[in-house]
Amino acid sequence: MAEKKVTDMTREERLALIERTGDELPLRTQAELLGVSRSSLYYQPRSPSAEEVQLKHRIDEIYTLLPFYGSRKIAAQLHREGMGINRKTVARYMQEMGIAAIYPGPNLSQRNQKEGVYPYLLRHLSSAYPNHIWGIDITYIRPAWAAGCIWWPCWIGIHAM
């Protein structure tokens, strides 16, 4: 059976390989060998408080009734209900729950009617030899006043003494 390399393992698989009770290798050495940060070995996730759970349930209720409400409107609604909660906290809870306001976005698939439509002139042409297809870009021409001088010889590089 082929052994799996440590670099091919997921982080969870590498954390499962750590022996916390053995005296052979300290945790520091095991973390270095497995490529895991040592601080993550000691991290114990906390469960959310009862107040946080209650707020998340209320945010979910408001969102279910009014899915077009964003974090600002939901925070205002919670303030009206007497719950002092910050808008950024509401936004973070909404992100954790995976909900976002439903609203119409920009209609980017519609072209701007003011813009012209230009045909692609090289459609039926293939490049047969070097330098067969070339072009020049003349979209930016620097005016004389942008060079910092008004007199035209200064603009073309001729300097009067």
KANOR-V98489 format. One record per residue. N is the residue number from 0. RES is the residue in three letters. SS is DSSP state (~ for helix, > for strand, _ for the rest). Layout:
<<N,RES,SS> <N,RES,SS>>
This chain:
<<0,MET,_> <1,ALA,_> <2,GLU,_> <3,LYS,_> <4,LYS,_> <5,VAL,~> <6,THR,~> <7,ASP,~> <8,MET,_> <9,THR,_> <10,ARG,~> <11,GLU,~> <12,GLU,~> <13,ARG,~> <14,LEU,~> <15,ALA,~> <16,LEU,_> <17,ILE,_> <18,GLU,_> <19,ARG,_> <20,THR,_> <21,GLY,_> <22,ASP,_> <23,GLU,_> <24,LEU,_> <25,PRO,_> <26,LEU,~> <27,ARG,~> <28,THR,~> <29,GLN,~> <30,ALA,~> <31,GLU,~> <32,LEU,~> <33,LEU,~> <34,GLY,_> <35,VAL,_> <36,SER,_> <37,ARG,_> <38,SER,~> <39,SER,~> <40,LEU,~> <41,TYR,~> <42,TYR,_> <43,GLN,_> <44,PRO,_> <45,ARG,_> <46,SER,_> <47,PRO,_> <48,SER,_> <49,ALA,~> <50,GLU,~> <51,GLU,~> <52,VAL,~> <53,GLN,~> <54,LEU,~> <55,LYS,~> <56,HIS,~> <57,ARG,~> <58,ILE,~> <59,ASP,~> <60,GLU,~> <61,ILE,~> <62,TYR,~> <63,THR,~> <64,LEU,~> <65,LEU,_> <66,PRO,_> <67,PHE,_> <68,TYR,_> <69,GLY,_> <70,SER,~> <71,ARG,~> <72,LYS,~> <73,ILE,~> <74,ALA,~> <75,ALA,~> <76,GLN,~> <77,LEU,~> <78,HIS,~> <79,ARG,~> <80,GLU,_> <81,GLY,_> <82,MET,_> <83,GLY,_> <84,ILE,_> <85,ASN,_> <86,ARG,~> <87,LYS,~> <88,THR,~> <89,VAL,~> <90,ALA,~> <91,ARG,~> <92,TYR,~> <93,MET,~> <94,GLN,~> <95,GLU,~> <96,MET,~> <97,GLY,_> <98,ILE,_> <99,ALA,_> <100,ALA,_> <101,ILE,_> <102,TYR,_> <103,PRO,_> <104,GLY,_> <105,PRO,_> <106,ASN,_> <107,LEU,_> <108,SER,_> <109,GLN,_> <110,ARG,_> <111,ASN,_> <112,GLN,_> <113,LYS,_> <114,GLU,_> <115,GLY,_> <116,VAL,_> <117,TYR,_> <118,PRO,_> <119,TYR,_> <120,LEU,_> <121,LEU,_> <122,ARG,_> <123,HIS,_> <124,LEU,_> <125,SER,_> <126,SER,_> <127,ALA,_> <128,TYR,_> <129,PRO,_> <130,ASN,_> <131,HIS,_> <132,ILE,_> <133,TRP,_> <134,GLY,_> <135,ILE,_> <136,ASP,_> <137,ILE,_> <138,THR,_> <139,TYR,_> <140,ILE,_> <141,ARG,_> <142,PRO,_> <143,ALA,~> <144,TRP,~> <145,ALA,~> <146,ALA,~> <147,GLY,_> <148,CYS,_> <149,ILE,_> <150,TRP,_> <151,TRP,~> <152,PRO,~> <153,CYS,~> <154,TRP,~> <155,ILE,_> <156,GLY,_> <157,ILE,_> <158,HIS,_> <159,ALA,_> <160,MET,_>>
